[in-house]
Amino acid sequence: MKFGKFDWYSGSLVFGVLLSVYLVVNIYSSVVWWGLGSCTTFSSGGYFMFDIVSFYLTLLTIILGMLLIFSLSSITLRCVIFLGLSLVSGILSYCVSHALLFWGFYEVSILSLLYLLVAESPYSERFIAGWYLVGYVVFTSLPMLLILLYLSGVCGSFNFMEWCNVNSTWYSYNWWLLVLLGILFITKIPLFPFHVWLPLVHAEASSAVSICLSGYIMKLGLLGVYRFCSVVLVDGVFSEVYLGLLLVMALIFFAGACSELDGKRWLALLSLSHIVIAAVIFYAAGYFSSGLVYVYSVGHGLSAGLVFMVLWWCYELSGTRNWNVLKFVLGGSLLFRCLIVVGLCTVASLPTSLQFFCEVQSLSDLADKSCIVFVFFCVYLFFSSLVPFFLLGGLLSRHFSVVQVSSGVEEVYLLSSVFWGLISFLLFVLI
């Protein structure tokens, strides 16, 4: 199928939207960096604060929210309301310093998408996927709440920014408790062995929910590890043995993706593999250089969102998620080929995507940290770029097309996809 209409009006509209959002992002980053700096934390009344981590994750969520605006004509009002609730709750969880408020906003952002998974998904297996999400995510919320209440009581404050003033003896007595809290957050990233729910949920969720899951929900687990488990980050949560296991499992996920015909499950497996780099950065750079993790998170969320948006458009045209059928949609049109090339290049972390710079820096840090992990990481980086290019070669070879004349709805996906691709490759200028 071929997108058969792209006139001067569509081009000017694309240019106007790109220019407007570029100015918004530029002004936002300038205002924040004017007073923020690289280490400054603004706090207010023991409830809210704003630091470099809040900046990166808020920036990511705002961009995702703006891009989802393009698809308003394709989703219901109920979906819009709960997506907005999830987005706002996610932003508040980045900027809150009260342990109970953090837990509340954290869970609301996930539960909103859980509701949409059951209520809005068009697929028959959505209830099974919902139970997987409940089992791996929601059932860990009560133990997490109990641990946060205990730590708040022992430290005498619900403001977790004040917990660092507690003497080191307290941390030694509660070392295993902090590690357990880190494991509970890992289930929501998710990392091996708690990864099972994500590919299944992606396969049964609507495309808008999948964009949010890979865009910022996966980053909430990283945020929790950073906020509460900094003392045990390297020795307990992301130890050398566990990191080596994660890299080995990531290679298995890559192998699984190569044999996957479902486009959403394919991208879910790649998201599981690529989020391992955040753990590598935590191990290599440590807590005080963790801003690099959230720069990578911005690139990871944008690249996954871009490919999900392009696939969403293809699903609307073809009615299937099978790569063998989507090949005919993507192969015959120059516009589709350009979009899928840009999307898969961001997934493969080509320059000048944000992931590329983060991977180079983490590789440099690992060289001085652990030789064994360095070798494993080099093998991992090779396959992380090979898998998307392997698929790209299959999609662009031996193709034919059926003309699909524009009905107006396709321009919505075009605007979002073009803007998303440019942001993924140009955002490094601002960050």
N, C-alpha and C positions, 0 to 999 in steps of 0.2 A: 504494500500500500504506500501511496505517496502523498505527501502534503502538497497540494497543488495550488496554493494561493498564499503569497507573501508580498503584499503591495507596499507602497510608500507610507500608507497610514500605519500599517503594522510596524514598519521600521521606525517611524518617528515615535510611536508609542513605546517601543522597546527602549529607544534612546532616552526618552523622557523619564521612564521609570528607573533606568540605570543611573542617570544623573541625579535624580531625586534621592534615591537610597544611598548613593555614594556620598552625597552631601550630608545626609543624616548620620551615617557611620563616621564620617570625618569630623563633624561637629561634636558628636558624642565622645569620640576618643580624645579630641582636643580638650574638651571641658573636663573630662575625668583626669587626664594626665596633667592638666594644669595644676591640680592640687594633690594628686594621688602619689605620683612617683612610683618607684618600684617596690618599696617596702612599707609605705605608709598605710595605716589602717584608721579609717574614720569610724567612730562608734557613737551611739546615741542612747543614753539612758539604760544601758545594759540589755537592750532588746535587739538593736540593729547595729550593723557595722558594714563597712564597705572597704574591701581591699583588692589586691590585684586579681585574686581568684574570682571574687564577685564580679569584677569588671569583665573578665574573659567569658565567663559562663553567662552573664547577663547579655553581653554582646551576641553570643551565639543564639540564645533563646529569642532575642528581639529579631534577629535576622530570619530565623525559622518562622516566627510568627508573621513577619511581613510577607514572606514568600508563600505561606499558607493562605494569605488573603487572596492570592490569585485564583485559588481553587474554591472560593466560596460558592460559586454557581454549581459546583459538582457535589456538594455535601449539604446535609440537612441542617436546620436551625439547632436541633438538639446537639448535633456534632460540633457546631460552632461554639455553643455555650460551654460544653465540657472540655473542648480543646482550649478555649480561653481560660477556663478555670485551672487546667493543668499548667498552662504556660505561666499564668500569674503566680500560682503556688510554687512553681519551680524557681522563678525569679526571687520570690520572698525567701525561699530556703537558702539561696546563695548569700543573702544579705542579713540573715538573722543570727544573733549571737546567744539567744536563749535556747537552752537544750530542748525544752518541751515544745516551744514554737517551731524549732527546726524539725523535730520529729513530726509535728502536725502537718506543716506545709509539705514536708517530704512525702508523707503518705497520701495526702490529698492529690498531689500531682500524679502519683501512680494509680490511685484508685479511680480517678477520672478516666484514665485510658482503659482501665480494666472494665469499667461500665460500657465504654464505647466498643470494646472488643466483643462484648456479649450482645449489645443492643443494635450496633450499626454494621457489624460484619456481615457480608452476603454469603459467607461460606458455612457449610453444614457442620464442620468440626469445631466451630468457635467455642462451644461449651467445654469441650475437652481442653482446648487451649486455655480457656479461662480457669479451669481447675489447676492446670499446670502453673499458671501465673499466681494463683492464690496459694498453692502449695509451696512454691519456692520464694515468693516475695512477701505476701501478706502474713503468713504464719510466722515469719521471722520478726514481724513488727513488735509483737508483745515482748519477747525476750530483749529486743533492742530498747524498748521503753523502760523495762525494769532495770537494765544496766545503766541507762542514762539517769534514772531516778536515784539509783544507788550512788553513782559517781557524784551527782549533784549534792546529795546529802552528806557524803564524806567530805567533799570540798567546801561545803557551806555556801554554795552559790549555784544558781542555774545558768549563770553566764559562763560558758565554756572558755571564754577568752581569759578568765581569771584562774582557770585550773592549772595553768603553767606556773603559777606562784607556789603551788604545793611542793614540798620538799621531795627530793629524789627517793627517799625511803618509801614514801607512799606509792610511788610508781613501781618499785620493786615488789611490794606486797600485792599489787593489783595487776601485775604483768599479764597473767593468763586471762584476766577479765578483759583487758584491753585487746588482746589478741582475739578473743571470742567476739568482741564487738567488731573488730576488723573483718572477721569471717562473715558476720551477718551483713556487713556492707558489701562484701565480695559477691554474695548471692544476688545482689541487685545490680551489679555491673553488667553482666555476670562473668565470672572467670571459672575455669575448670576447678572442681568437678560440679559446679552448680549452674552449668551453662545450658542444661537441657531445655529449659522453658523458652529460651529466646527464639531459636529457629521455628519452633512450633507456633508460637504466638505470632511471629512475623507472617507465617504462611496463612494464618486464619484471620488476621486483622485487616482492616481497611488500609489503604495506602496512606491516608492522613495519619492514622495511628502509628503505622510503621515509621513514618518520617519522624514523629515525636519520640518513639522508642529509641531509635538509633541516634537521633539528633541530640537530645539532652537527658533523657531518662537514664541511659547508661552512664552518664557523667555524674549523676547524683550519688552513686556508690563511691566513685572516686572522691567526691567532695566530702562524704562522711568519713572515709579513711583519712583524708587530709586534716579535717577539723578535729577529730577525736583520737586518732591513733598515731600521732606523729612520733611519740616516744618509742613505739614498737614497730615503726614503719619498715625499717630495713632488717632488723634482727628477728622480728616476729611475723609480720604480715607478709612481706615480700622478701623472704629469705632467699639465699642463693639456690638452695635445693628446689624450693617451690617455683622459683623463676625458671630454672632449667626445665622443670616439668611443664610449665606453661608454654614454653617455646616448642617443646616436642609435640604437645597437643595441638598447638597452632598449626604445625606442619600437617598433622592429621586432618585438621579442619580444612586446610587448603586442598588436600587430596579429596576430601568429601565434596568440596565445592566443584572440583573438576568433573565429577560424575553427576552433578545435580542439574536437572532440566527445569525445575521451577525457579523462575527469576528471583522471587522474593526470598526463598530459602537459600539460594546461592549467595545473595547479598548479605543475608543474616549470618551465614557461616563466615563470610569475609569480615563482617563487623566484629564477630567474636574473635577472630584471629588478630585483627588490627588493634583492638583495644588492649592487647597484651603489651603493646609498646608503652602504654601509660605506666604499667607495672615496672617495665625496664627502666623508664626514666626515674621513677621513684627510687629504685634500687641504685641506679648509677649516680644520680645527682643529689639524692637526699632530700630532706624536708625543705631546706631553705632555698633550694633551686627548683622547687616544684611548680613555679610559674610556667615552666616549659611544658609540664603535663597539660595545662589548661590551654596553652597555645595549640598543642596537638589536638586537644579535645575540640577546639573550634574547627580545625581542618577536618577532623574525622566526622563531625556532625554535618558539615556542609557537603562533603563528598558523598556520604551516604544519602543525604536528603536529595541531592541532585540526581543520583541514579534512580532512587525511588520515584522521583517526579517524572523522569523520562519513561520509566517502566509503566507508571500509572497512565500516562498518555497512550502508550502502546496497548495496554490492556483495554482501554476504552475503544480503540480502533479494531482490535483483533478478537477480543473476548476470551483470550487465553493468556496463561503465564508460561507456556512452554517455549523454551529458547528456540526450538526447531521451527515453530510457527512465527515467533517474534522476529526471527531472522528475515522473513519476507517483508515485515513491516519496516525494519531498520535498514535493510540492505538496498532498497530501490530508490530511496530519496536522499539527495545530497544533504538536506537539512537534518534528517534523522541521523545520517552517518556522522555529521559534524557533532551533533549533540551527544551521541553515544561515545564517540572518540574522546570528547572533553570529559564526559562523566567517568569513563573507565580510566582515563589518565589521572584524574584526581584520586580515584581509588588505588591506583598503582603508585601514588606519591611521587609523581613526576615534578620536576621544577616547573613553575615556582609555587607549588602548593605548600601550605603551612606544614604538612606532614613531612615533606622532604627535609626542610631545615631542622625539624625536631629530631628526625631519625639520624641525620648527620651529627648533630650535637650529642645525642645519646650514645652513638657509636664511639665518638671521641672520649666520652666520659667512661665508657665501659672498658676501654683499652687500659686504663689505669686502675680499674677496679677488680676485674676477674677475667683471666684469660679464657677459661672454659665457657663462661657465659658469652664472652665476646665472639667466640667461634660459632656457638649456637645462634647468636643473633645475626651474624653474617649470613648463615645458611637461611635463616628465617627471612631476612630482607630480600634475598634472591628470589625465593618462592612467592613472597608477598607481591612482587611486581610481575612475576611470570604468569600467575593465574589470570589476572585481568587481561593481559595481552594475549594469552592463549584463547580466551573467549572472544576477544576483539577480532583476532584473525579469522575465527570461524564465522563471526557475524558479517564480516565485510567481504568474504569470498563467495563466489558463485551465487549471486543474488538475482532476483527479478522483482518487479513491483507491480502493484495494482493501484491506479490513481485514486486518491481520496481527496475530494474537493472540500475546501474549508467551509465549515458551517458557523464559524464564529467562536464555538467553544474551544476549538483546537488552539486558537490564538492565546487563550489563557495559559495553557500548558507551555506554549512556546515562550511567552514572556517570562514565566517563572523559570524555565529551564535555562534560557540564555542568560538571564541575570544571575542565577545560581552558579553557573559555570564560570562567569567572569569574576564573581566575588571569590570563588574558591581559589583562583589563580592570582588575583590582584590584592587580596586582603593582607598579604604579607607586607605591602607598602605601608599600611597603617599600623600594624602590630610589630 
